[in-house]
């Protein structure tokens, strides 16, 4: 679950990584520590990604 406490505990690593919630919601954490919210979904059989913010 991507709660406020869980997001605060995400620390940068040597590579970009993802922490997922459910139903396509996830965040990516960059090597500099920037957290980007993303929503993955399918449209007409294709996987699409919507970046919601940083």
N, CA, C and O atoms as a Maestro MAE file, in Angstrom:
{
 s_m_m2io_version
 :::
 2.0.0
}

f_m_ct {
 s_m_title
 :::
 protein
 m_atom[216] {
  # First column is atom index #
  i_m_mmod_type
  r_m_x_coord
  r_m_y_coord
  r_m_z_coord
  i_m_residue_number
  s_m_chain_name
  s_m_pdb_residue_name
  s_m_pdb_atom_name
  i_m_atomic_number
  :::
  1 25 0.849 -1.172 0.000 1 A "UNK " " N  " 7
  2 3 0.000 0.000 0.000 1 A "UNK " " CA " 6
  3 2 0.892 1.232 0.000 1 A "UNK " " C  " 6
  4 15 1.842 1.310 0.780 1 A "UNK " " O  " 8
  5 25 0.603 2.173 -0.848 2 A "UNK " " N  " 7
  6 3 1.400 3.395 -0.953 2 A "UNK " " CA " 6
  7 2 0.854 4.464 -0.007 2 A "UNK " " C  " 6
  8 15 0.174 5.399 -0.430 2 A "UNK " " O  " 8
  9 25 1.159 4.312 1.253 3 A "UNK " " N  " 7
  10 3 0.737 5.293 2.248 3 A "UNK " " CA " 6
  11 2 1.796 6.381 2.369 3 A "UNK " " C  " 6
  12 15 2.885 6.262 1.808 3 A "UNK " " O  " 8
  13 25 1.477 7.425 3.091 4 A "UNK " " N  " 7
  14 3 2.428 8.509 3.302 4 A "UNK " " CA " 6
  15 2 3.695 7.985 3.971 4 A "UNK " " C  " 6
  16 15 4.803 8.342 3.572 4 A "UNK " " O  " 8
  17 25 3.536 7.148 4.976 5 A "UNK " " N  " 7
  18 3 4.696 6.591 5.679 5 A "UNK " " CA " 6
  19 2 5.528 5.705 4.758 5 A "UNK " " C  " 6
  20 15 6.757 5.738 4.810 5 A "UNK " " O  " 8
  21 25 4.870 4.918 3.919 6 A "UNK " " N  " 7
  22 3 5.592 4.041 2.992 6 A "UNK " " CA " 6
  23 2 6.384 4.863 1.982 6 A "UNK " " C  " 6
  24 15 7.515 4.507 1.650 6 A "UNK " " O  " 8
  25 25 5.811 5.949 1.492 7 A "UNK " " N  " 7
  26 3 6.514 6.804 0.531 7 A "UNK " " CA " 6
  27 2 7.717 7.496 1.167 7 A "UNK " " C  " 6
  28 15 8.749 7.669 0.518 7 A "UNK " " O  " 8
  29 25 7.590 7.885 2.414 8 A "UNK " " N  " 7
  30 3 8.707 8.536 3.101 8 A "UNK " " CA " 6
  31 2 9.871 7.571 3.331 8 A "UNK " " C  " 6
  32 15 11.023 7.997 3.411 8 A "UNK " " O  " 8
  33 25 9.575 6.276 3.437 9 A "UNK " " N  " 7
  34 3 10.609 5.275 3.687 9 A "UNK " " CA " 6
  35 2 11.300 4.788 2.422 9 A "UNK " " C  " 6
  36 15 12.251 4.013 2.513 9 A "UNK " " O  " 8
  37 25 10.854 5.217 1.242 10 A "UNK " " N  " 7
  38 3 11.506 4.815 -0.003 10 A "UNK " " CA " 6
  39 2 12.804 5.597 -0.158 10 A "UNK " " C  " 6
  40 15 12.797 6.828 -0.198 10 A "UNK " " O  " 8
  41 25 13.898 4.886 -0.244 11 A "UNK " " N  " 7
  42 3 15.216 5.509 -0.349 11 A "UNK " " CA " 6
  43 2 15.814 5.231 -1.721 11 A "UNK " " C  " 6
  44 15 15.542 4.182 -2.305 11 A "UNK " " O  " 8
  45 25 16.619 6.141 -2.246 12 A "UNK " " N  " 7
  46 3 17.253 5.912 -3.551 12 A "UNK " " CA " 6
  47 2 18.236 4.749 -3.492 12 A "UNK " " C  " 6
  48 15 18.886 4.511 -2.474 12 A "UNK " " O  " 8
  49 25 18.327 4.037 -4.599 13 A "UNK " " N  " 7
  50 3 19.268 2.926 -4.738 13 A "UNK " " CA " 6
  51 2 20.153 3.206 -5.944 13 A "UNK " " C  " 6
  52 15 20.041 4.260 -6.570 13 A "UNK " " O  " 8
  53 25 21.015 2.282 -6.264 14 A "UNK " " N  " 7
  54 3 21.943 2.488 -7.379 14 A "UNK " " CA " 6
  55 2 21.250 2.417 -8.737 14 A "UNK " " C  " 6
  56 15 21.797 2.887 -9.735 14 A "UNK " " O  " 8
  57 25 20.044 1.831 -8.784 15 A "UNK " " N  " 7
  58 3 19.257 1.762 -10.017 15 A "UNK " " CA " 6
  59 2 17.833 2.231 -9.737 15 A "UNK " " C  " 6
  60 15 17.376 2.201 -8.594 15 A "UNK " " O  " 8
  61 25 17.138 2.662 -10.780 16 A "UNK " " N  " 7
  62 3 15.730 3.044 -10.654 16 A "UNK " " CA " 6
  63 2 14.917 1.804 -10.301 16 A "UNK " " C  " 6
  64 15 15.132 0.737 -10.876 16 A "UNK " " O  " 8
  65 25 13.979 1.937 -9.352 17 A "UNK " " N  " 7
  66 3 13.121 0.812 -9.003 17 A "UNK " " CA " 6
  67 2 11.687 1.272 -8.827 17 A "UNK " " C  " 6
  68 15 11.409 2.463 -8.689 17 A "UNK " " O  " 8
  69 25 10.776 0.294 -8.835 18 A "UNK " " N  " 7
  70 3 9.348 0.579 -8.714 18 A "UNK " " CA " 6
  71 2 8.799 -0.035 -7.438 18 A "UNK " " C  " 6
  72 15 9.233 -1.105 -7.011 18 A "UNK " " O  " 8
  73 25 7.842 0.652 -6.837 19 A "UNK " " N  " 7
  74 3 7.070 0.126 -5.720 19 A "UNK " " CA " 6
  75 2 5.615 0.211 -6.148 19 A "UNK " " C  " 6
  76 15 5.114 1.297 -6.439 19 A "UNK " " O  " 8
  77 25 4.933 -0.931 -6.190 20 A "UNK " " N  " 7
  78 3 3.566 -0.922 -6.713 20 A "UNK " " CA " 6
  79 2 2.541 -1.060 -5.601 20 A "UNK " " C  " 6
  80 15 2.806 -1.615 -4.534 20 A "UNK " " O  " 8
  81 25 1.373 -0.537 -5.890 21 A "UNK " " N  " 7
  82 3 0.239 -0.606 -4.972 21 A "UNK " " CA " 6
  83 2 -0.691 -1.689 -5.491 21 A "UNK " " C  " 6
  84 15 -0.407 -2.873 -5.314 21 A "UNK " " O  " 8
  85 25 -1.764 -1.324 -6.108 22 A "UNK " " N  " 7
  86 3 -2.670 -2.285 -6.718 22 A "UNK " " CA " 6
  87 2 -3.413 -1.604 -7.851 22 A "UNK " " C  " 6
  88 15 -3.451 -0.377 -7.945 22 A "UNK " " O  " 8
  89 25 -3.996 -2.413 -8.696 23 A "UNK " " N  " 7
  90 3 -4.787 -1.912 -9.827 23 A "UNK " " CA " 6
  91 2 -3.998 -0.963 -10.729 23 A "UNK " " C  " 6
  92 15 -4.571 -0.029 -11.290 23 A "UNK " " O  " 8
  93 25 -2.689 -1.190 -10.873 24 A "UNK " " N  " 7
  94 3 -1.892 -0.415 -11.809 24 A "UNK " " CA " 6
  95 2 -1.198 0.802 -11.240 24 A "UNK " " C  " 6
  96 15 -0.390 1.416 -11.936 24 A "UNK " " O  " 8
  97 25 -1.476 1.175 -10.013 25 A "UNK " " N  " 7
  98 3 -0.835 2.346 -9.411 25 A "UNK " " CA " 6
  99 2 0.537 1.958 -8.878 25 A "UNK " " C  " 6
  100 15 0.682 0.940 -8.200 25 A "UNK " " O  " 8
  101 25 1.546 2.777 -9.188 26 A "UNK " " N  " 7
  102 3 2.893 2.505 -8.693 26 A "UNK " " CA " 6
  103 2 3.682 3.805 -8.641 26 A "UNK " " C  " 6
  104 15 3.254 4.833 -9.165 26 A "UNK " " O  " 8
  105 25 4.832 3.738 -8.006 27 A "UNK " " N  " 7
  106 3 5.763 4.855 -8.006 27 A "UNK " " CA " 6
  107 2 7.118 4.334 -8.459 27 A "UNK " " C  " 6
  108 15 7.468 3.182 -8.202 27 A "UNK " " O  " 8
  109 25 7.873 5.184 -9.130 28 A "UNK " " N  " 7
  110 3 9.258 4.859 -9.450 28 A "UNK " " CA " 6
  111 2 10.143 5.781 -8.626 28 A "UNK " " C  " 6
  112 15 9.845 6.962 -8.444 28 A "UNK " " O  " 8
  113 25 11.233 5.217 -8.133 29 A "UNK " " N  " 7
  114 3 12.185 5.976 -7.335 29 A "UNK " " CA " 6
  115 2 13.484 6.040 -8.122 29 A "UNK " " C  " 6
  116 15 14.074 5.008 -8.442 29 A "UNK " " O  " 8
  117 25 13.926 7.246 -8.431 30 A "UNK " " N  " 7
  118 3 15.143 7.421 -9.226 30 A "UNK " " CA " 6
  119 2 16.373 7.336 -8.326 30 A "UNK " " C  " 6
  120 15 16.262 7.276 -7.102 30 A "UNK " " O  " 8
  121 25 17.531 7.333 -8.951 31 A "UNK " " N  " 7
  122 3 18.781 7.267 -8.196 31 A "UNK " " CA " 6
  123 2 19.020 8.530 -7.374 31 A "UNK " " C  " 6
  124 15 19.771 8.504 -6.399 31 A "UNK " " O  " 8
  125 25 18.387 9.634 -7.762 32 A "UNK " " N  " 7
  126 3 18.516 10.877 -6.993 32 A "UNK " " CA " 6
  127 2 17.467 10.977 -5.886 32 A "UNK " " C  " 6
  128 15 17.509 11.905 -5.078 32 A "UNK " " O  " 8
  129 25 16.523 10.027 -5.844 33 A "UNK " " N  " 7
  130 3 15.496 10.019 -4.810 33 A "UNK " " CA " 6
  131 2 14.169 10.613 -5.239 33 A "UNK " " C  " 6
  132 15 13.252 10.709 -4.423 33 A "UNK " " O  " 8
  133 25 14.039 11.014 -6.495 34 A "UNK " " N  " 7
  134 3 12.784 11.573 -6.996 34 A "UNK " " CA " 6
  135 2 11.736 10.476 -7.113 34 A "UNK " " C  " 6
  136 15 11.989 9.431 -7.712 34 A "UNK " " O  " 8
  137 25 10.570 10.712 -6.544 35 A "UNK " " N  " 7
  138 3 9.461 9.760 -6.600 35 A "UNK " " CA " 6
  139 2 8.478 10.242 -7.657 35 A "UNK " " C  " 6
  140 15 7.993 11.372 -7.596 35 A "UNK " " O  " 8
  141 25 8.187 9.381 -8.625 36 A "UNK " " N  " 7
  142 3 7.260 9.701 -9.707 36 A "UNK " " CA " 6
  143 2 6.078 8.748 -9.638 36 A "UNK " " C  " 6
  144 15 6.263 7.531 -9.615 36 A "UNK " " O  " 8
  145 25 4.872 9.286 -9.605 37 A "UNK " " N  " 7
  146 3 3.661 8.475 -9.561 37 A "UNK " " CA " 6
  147 2 3.265 8.074 -10.973 37 A "UNK " " C  " 6
  148 15 3.267 8.899 -11.887 37 A "UNK " " O  " 8
  149 25 2.923 6.792 -11.144 38 A "UNK " " N  " 7
  150 3 2.551 6.276 -12.461 38 A "UNK " " CA " 6
  151 2 1.322 5.386 -12.330 38 A "UNK " " C  " 6
  152 15 1.100 4.741 -11.306 38 A "UNK " " O  " 8
  153 25 0.540 5.373 -13.391 39 A "UNK " " N  " 7
  154 3 -0.631 4.501 -13.466 39 A "UNK " " CA " 6
  155 2 -0.538 3.709 -14.764 39 A "UNK " " C  " 6
  156 15 -0.537 4.289 -15.850 39 A "UNK " " O  " 8
  157 25 -0.459 2.383 -14.654 40 A "UNK " " N  " 7
  158 3 -0.390 1.499 -15.817 40 A "UNK " " CA " 6
  159 2 -1.777 0.932 -16.092 40 A "UNK " " C  " 6
  160 15 -2.467 0.492 -15.173 40 A "UNK " " O  " 8
  161 25 -2.183 0.943 -17.362 41 A "UNK " " N  " 7
  162 3 -3.501 0.441 -17.745 41 A "UNK " " CA " 6
  163 2 -3.438 -0.119 -19.156 41 A "UNK " " C  " 6
  164 15 -2.444 0.060 -19.859 41 A "UNK " " O  " 8
  165 25 -4.490 -0.789 -19.562 42 A "UNK " " N  " 7
  166 3 -4.579 -1.337 -20.914 42 A "UNK " " CA " 6
  167 2 -5.682 -0.615 -21.670 42 A "UNK " " C  " 6
  168 15 -6.772 -0.376 -21.149 42 A "UNK " " O  " 8
  169 25 -5.364 -0.272 -22.924 43 A "UNK " " N  " 7
  170 3 -6.318 0.383 -23.802 43 A "UNK " " CA " 6
  171 2 -6.214 -0.293 -25.159 43 A "UNK " " C  " 6
  172 15 -5.163 -0.260 -25.800 43 A "UNK " " O  " 8
  173 25 -7.301 -0.900 -25.590 44 A "UNK " " N  " 7
  174 3 -7.329 -1.640 -26.857 44 A "UNK " " CA " 6
  175 2 -6.240 -2.705 -26.923 44 A "UNK " " C  " 6
  176 15 -5.624 -2.911 -27.969 44 A "UNK " " O  " 8
  177 25 -6.007 -3.380 -25.796 45 A "UNK " " N  " 7
  178 3 -5.031 -4.459 -25.749 45 A "UNK " " CA " 6
  179 2 -3.585 -4.023 -25.599 45 A "UNK " " C  " 6
  180 15 -2.697 -4.870 -25.502 45 A "UNK " " O  " 8
  181 25 -3.329 -2.722 -25.577 46 A "UNK " " N  " 7
  182 3 -1.964 -2.215 -25.432 46 A "UNK " " CA " 6
  183 2 -1.745 -1.674 -24.028 46 A "UNK " " C  " 6
  184 15 -2.636 -1.059 -23.442 46 A "UNK " " O  " 8
  185 25 -0.572 -1.905 -23.505 47 A "UNK " " N  " 7
  186 3 -0.236 -1.369 -22.193 47 A "UNK " " CA " 6
  187 2 0.147 0.101 -22.337 47 A "UNK " " C  " 6
  188 15 0.988 0.454 -23.164 47 A "UNK " " O  " 8
  189 25 -0.467 0.936 -21.541 48 A "UNK " " N  " 7
  190 3 -0.202 2.375 -21.540 48 A "UNK " " CA " 6
  191 2 0.222 2.784 -20.132 48 A "UNK " " C  " 6
  192 15 -0.152 2.138 -19.154 48 A "UNK " " O  " 8
  193 25 0.992 3.847 -20.036 49 A "UNK " " N  " 7
  194 3 1.429 4.371 -18.747 49 A "UNK " " CA " 6
  195 2 1.134 5.860 -18.693 49 A "UNK " " C  " 6
  196 15 1.471 6.608 -19.611 49 A "UNK " " O  " 8
  197 25 0.504 6.276 -17.611 50 A "UNK " " N  " 7
  198 3 0.193 7.681 -17.382 50 A "UNK " " CA " 6
  199 2 1.040 8.157 -16.205 50 A "UNK " " C  " 6
  200 15 0.926 7.621 -15.103 50 A "UNK " " O  " 8
  201 25 1.883 9.153 -16.432 51 A "UNK " " N  " 7
  202 3 2.688 9.724 -15.358 51 A "UNK " " CA " 6
  203 2 1.881 10.843 -14.720 51 A "UNK " " C  " 6
  204 15 1.467 11.786 -15.395 51 A "UNK " " O  " 8
  205 25 1.659 10.730 -13.405 52 A "UNK " " N  " 7
  206 3 0.770 11.657 -12.715 52 A "UNK " " CA " 6
  207 2 1.492 12.835 -12.078 52 A "UNK " " C  " 6
  208 15 0.903 13.908 -11.953 52 A "UNK " " O  " 8
  209 25 2.724 12.676 -11.680 53 A "UNK " " N  " 7
  210 3 3.449 13.791 -11.074 53 A "UNK " " CA " 6
  211 2 4.648 13.325 -10.289 53 A "UNK " " C  " 6
  212 15 4.923 12.131 -10.175 53 A "UNK " " O  " 8
  213 25 5.358 14.303 -9.747 54 A "UNK " " N  " 7
  214 3 6.565 14.012 -8.970 54 A "UNK " " CA " 6
  215 2 6.448 14.600 -7.602 54 A "UNK " " C  " 6
  216 15 7.364 14.465 -6.792 54 A "UNK " " O  " 8
  :::
 }
 m_bond[215] {
  # First column is bond index #
  i_m_from
  i_m_to
  i_m_order
  :::
  1 1 2 1
  2 2 3 1
  3 3 4 2
  4 3 5 1
  5 5 6 1
  6 6 7 1
  7 7 8 2
  8 7 9 1
  9 9 10 1
  10 10 11 1
  11 11 12 2
  12 11 13 1
  13 13 14 1
  14 14 15 1
  15 15 16 2
  16 15 17 1
  17 17 18 1
  18 18 19 1
  19 19 20 2
  20 19 21 1
  21 21 22 1
  22 22 23 1
  23 23 24 2
  24 23 25 1
  25 25 26 1
  26 26 27 1
  27 27 28 2
  28 27 29 1
  29 29 30 1
  30 30 31 1
  31 31 32 2
  32 31 33 1
  33 33 34 1
  34 34 35 1
  35 35 36 2
  36 35 37 1
  37 37 38 1
  38 38 39 1
  39 39 40 2
  40 39 41 1
  41 41 42 1
  42 42 43 1
  43 43 44 2
  44 43 45 1
  45 45 46 1
  46 46 47 1
  47 47 48 2
  48 47 49 1
  49 49 50 1
  50 50 51 1
  51 51 52 2
  52 51 53 1
  53 53 54 1
  54 54 55 1
  55 55 56 2
  56 55 57 1
  57 57 58 1
  58 58 59 1
  59 59 60 2
  60 59 61 1
  61 61 62 1
  62 62 63 1
  63 63 64 2
  64 63 65 1
  65 65 66 1
  66 66 67 1
  67 67 68 2
  68 67 69 1
  69 69 70 1
  70 70 71 1
  71 71 72 2
  72 71 73 1
  73 73 74 1
  74 74 75 1
  75 75 76 2
  76 75 77 1
  77 77 78 1
  78 78 79 1
  79 79 80 2
  80 79 81 1
  81 81 82 1
  82 82 83 1
  83 83 84 2
  84 83 85 1
  85 85 86 1
  86 86 87 1
  87 87 88 2
  88 87 89 1
  89 89 90 1
  90 90 91 1
  91 91 92 2
  92 91 93 1
  93 93 94 1
  94 94 95 1
  95 95 96 2
  96 95 97 1
  97 97 98 1
  98 98 99 1
  99 99 100 2
  100 99 101 1
  101 101 102 1
  102 102 103 1
  103 103 104 2
  104 103 105 1
  105 105 106 1
  106 106 107 1
  107 107 108 2
  108 107 109 1
  109 109 110 1
  110 110 111 1
  111 111 112 2
  112 111 113 1
  113 113 114 1
  114 114 115 1
  115 115 116 2
  116 115 117 1
  117 117 118 1
  118 118 119 1
  119 119 120 2
  120 119 121 1
  121 121 122 1
  122 122 123 1
  123 123 124 2
  124 123 125 1
  125 125 126 1
  126 126 127 1
  127 127 128 2
  128 127 129 1
  129 129 130 1
  130 130 131 1
  131 131 132 2
  132 131 133 1
  133 133 134 1
  134 134 135 1
  135 135 136 2
  136 135 137 1
  137 137 138 1
  138 138 139 1
  139 139 140 2
  140 139 141 1
  141 141 142 1
  142 142 143 1
  143 143 144 2
  144 143 145 1
  145 145 146 1
  146 146 147 1
  147 147 148 2
  148 147 149 1
  149 149 150 1
  150 150 151 1
  151 151 152 2
  152 151 153 1
  153 153 154 1
  154 154 155 1
  155 155 156 2
  156 155 157 1
  157 157 158 1
  158 158 159 1
  159 159 160 2
  160 159 161 1
  161 161 162 1
  162 162 163 1
  163 163 164 2
  164 163 165 1
  165 165 166 1
  166 166 167 1
  167 167 168 2
  168 167 169 1
  169 169 170 1
  170 170 171 1
  171 171 172 2
  172 171 173 1
  173 173 174 1
  174 174 175 1
  175 175 176 2
  176 175 177 1
  177 177 178 1
  178 178 179 1
  179 179 180 2
  180 179 181 1
  181 181 182 1
  182 182 183 1
  183 183 184 2
  184 183 185 1
  185 185 186 1
  186 186 187 1
  187 187 188 2
  188 187 189 1
  189 189 190 1
  190 190 191 1
  191 191 192 2
  192 191 193 1
  193 193 194 1
  194 194 195 1
  195 195 196 2
  196 195 197 1
  197 197 198 1
  198 198 199 1
  199 199 200 2
  200 199 201 1
  201 201 202 1
  202 202 203 1
  203 203 204 2
  204 203 205 1
  205 205 206 1
  206 206 207 1
  207 207 208 2
  208 207 209 1
  209 209 210 1
  210 210 211 1
  211 211 212 2
  212 211 213 1
  213 213 214 1
  214 214 215 1
  215 215 216 2
  :::
 }
}
